[in-house]
Amino acid sequence: MRTSGDTRAPWRVNLGNIIFDSDTPAGRAFDLALILLILASILVVMLDSVQPIRAAYWPVLQKAEWTFTLLFTLEYVLRLITARRALHYARSFFGAVDLLSIVPGYLALLVPGAQYLLVVRALRLLRIFRVLKLVRYLSEADVLIRALRASAAKITVFLAVVLTLVTLIGTLMYLIEGPEHGYTSIPTSIYWAIVTLTTVGYGDIAPQTPLGKALASFAMILGYGIIAVPTGIVTVSLARVRGRTLLQAPCARCGLPEHDADARYCRRCGERLQ
């Protein structure tokens, strides 16, 4: 939406609304399409690290990766062009992630193996929470279900962070240890990262280099802290639900049936309650 003092051309404003906002159908569709492209590009990077698949489909994988890199480069340039303050976007968290997600593709032309760092694109999946922020759950009578639904967003973010961590740690271990130490592909390394981060520790794959052991130690210590997070989230939600009195006051706009007794506005759409 164009505001007073906005010097951008109308086409830049309209395109920027689609790229940066997810509150419109076009913006939501753009973000969902972007997320699908990110997932597909990460899958291509992982398949490229599996030697039998790489040997059989290397030309196809290369073309797919360059297609994704060029598309994400175009997207980054469009974000700079349509942003209200381009420098502010470039210095933001997502701006840095967007740039880092395309640099390894070009860096791979000079440094062999740098293309595997493209899994940093997994960080871009955090945009999904901007798309799904409009999704809400209807209140139910059961306390446990209500608590789980109340903590669903936090747990989803937590799981996304864990998946991102195991992807990044697994990729780093693949680059550090390599096939000669049992880390034959990125998926295999991610399997090791999941086993390590969850403190299961099968022991079928173990790092041999000092740097690999240091990374494994970090993952083990991190795993202890991660295990307690979902339990704490659900426990807090249960306590809040049990101690909260709900009022049967349906929202006139979205129809949400229950609200806190002292609520004046709908927690889903912001409409003033009658």
N, C-alpha and C positions, 0 to 999 in steps of 0.2 A: 504494500500500500504506500502511495506517495504522500509524503507529509510536507508541510511548509518548510522551505529551506532546502528541499531536496533538488539538486541541480541535475540529476540524471535524466537522460532522454526517456520518453514514455516506454519505448521498447525495452530499455534496460530495466525499468521499474517492473514491467509486466513479466519479463523473463526472470528477474530476481525474485519476484513473488513465488514463481514456480519452483525455483532452485532452492531457496532458503526457507520457505514456509511450507508446513505440512497441514495447515488448517483448511486448505482448499482441495477439491478433488484432483486437480492437476498436480498440485504440490505433493499430495499423498501418493499419487501414481508415480511421480518422478522418483520419490524416495524409495518406494517399493521396487521399482525397476533397478535403481542403483544398488540396493541391497542384493538383489538377485545376481547382478553383474559381479559384485564383490565376492559372493559365495562361489560363483562359477570360476572366477579368476584364482581364488585360493585353491579350488579343486584342481585346476590346471597345474599350479605350482607343485602341489603334492604329487600328482601323477607323474610329473616330470622328474621327480626324485626316485621313482620306482624304475629300476634299470630295465626290466623286460618291457614295460610299457613305453619307456623312453626310446628304447631301441626300435620298437615296432611303429611308434607314432610320433617320432621326433619332429618331422616337418609340420604335422598338424598341431602339435603342442606349441611349437614356435610361432606359428601363424596366429594361434588363439591368444597367446600371451602378448604378442605385439598389438593385436587388435584391442585387447583390454587396456594395455598401456596407453595407446593412442586415445581411446575413449575417455580414460580417466584424466589424461593430459588436457583434452578438450574441455572436460567438465571443470577442471581446476582453473583453466584460463577463463571460462565463462563465469565462474564464481568471482574471480578477480575483477572482471569487467562489470558485472551486475551488482556487486556489493556496494552498499552505501558508502562504506569506508574500506577500500581495498587493503590498505596497510593493516587496519585493525583485524580484518579477516585473516590475512597472511600470518599475523603474529598470534592468532588464537590457537587453542588446542586442536580443533578440527582442521584449521588451516595448515598447521604443521603436519598433522597426520595425512592430510590429502597430498601434501608435497612429498612426504616420505614414502607414500604408497606408489609413486611413479618414478622416483629417483633410481631405485635399484634396477629397474628395467633398462634404463640408459647406461647405468654403471656397469651392467653385465657385459656391455660391449668392450669394456676395458679390463674388468676384473672377472675372471671365470668363477662361477659359483655365487656371484652377487645376486642373481635372479631369485635365489631361494629366500632372500630377505624380503621378498614381496609379500610374504605372509603377514607383514605389518599391516596389510590391508584389513586384517581381521579387526583392528582397532576401529576401522570405519564402520563396523557393524553396530557400534554404539549409537549410531544414528537411528537405529530401529526403535529406540525408546522414544525418540521424538515423534515417530510415526504412530506408535502404539499408545501414546499418552492419552489419546481420546477414548481408548477402550476402557470400559469400567465394568465391574461385575455387579449383578443384582444381589441385593442383600437376601440372605436365607436365614431360616429360624435356627438352624443348627449352629452352635457356638464354634465348633471346630472348623466347619466349612467356612464360616464367616471369618475366622481368624486366618485361615489359609489364604482366603481371597484378599484379605486386608494386607497380607504380607507377600502376595504374589508378585507384585512389581519389584519389591526388594530382592526376593529370591531369584527372579528372572535376571535382574542386574547382576546379582552375585554369580549365578551360573554362567552368564556371558563373560564376566571377568575371569572366572576359572577357566573357561574354554579358551579365552584369549591367552591366558598365562601358559596353559599347557601347550598351546600351539607355538608360542614364542620360545618357551623353554625347550620344547622338543626340537624346534628348528635350530636353535643355538647349539644344542648337544649334537645334532647331526653335523653341523659345520665344524664343531670342535673335535669330536671323536671320529666320525666318518665310518664307512662300511668295514674298514679293517678291524674295528673294535665292536662290531655287532650292530651298529646303528646304520642299517642298510638303506633306509629311506626315511623321509620325513614322517609318514604315518607310523612307522615302527618307533621312531624317536618320540612321537607324541604318545604312543602307547606306554613307553617307558616313563614319560613325564606324568601321565595319569596315575600309573602304579606308584610312582614315587610321591607325588603330591598328596595322594590319598593315604599315604603311609602303609600301603599294602606290602610293597617290597618283595615281589616274587624272586628277584635275584637272577632271572634268566639273562638279563642284560645289565652290565655294570660299566661305568666309566673307568678308563685306564690312565688317562692323562691327569696331571695336577689341576689344570683348568677345568676339566670335566668333573673331577671330584669336588671342586669348589662349587661349581654350579649345582651339582647333585645335593651337596650339603645345604645350600640355600633353599632348594626345592623342598627338602625334608623339613627344615625348620618352618618354612612357609606353610607346609601342609598341616602342621599342628594348629596354627592359628585359623586356617581356613575351615577345618572340621567344625569348630565351635560356632561359626557364623550363622548357618541356617537354623540351628537349634535356638540361638538367642533371638533371631528374628521372629520365629513362630511363637516363642514363649512370651515375648513382649506383646505381640498381637493378641494372644489369648488373654493376657491380663487386661489389656485395653477393652477388648470386646466384652469380657465379663463385668467390667466395672462401668460400662457405658450404658446409659439408658437411651433407647431409641424411641423416636416419636413417629407415629403413623401419620405422616404429612406428605402426601404425594406431590411431586414437583409438577407444576402446571405445564412446563415446557417439555421436559424429557421423560416424565413419568416415574422417576426414581421414588419407590414407595416409602423408604425410611430415612430419617435424618436424626442427628443428635438432638436431644431435647432443647438445647440452647442455640441451635443453628438458626440463622436468619436467611442464609442463602444455600442453594442446592450445591452439594459438594461435587456433583458431576458437571453441571452446565453453568452454575453461577446465578441462576434465576432466583429472584427474591421469593421466599416462601410466604404463602398466605397465612 
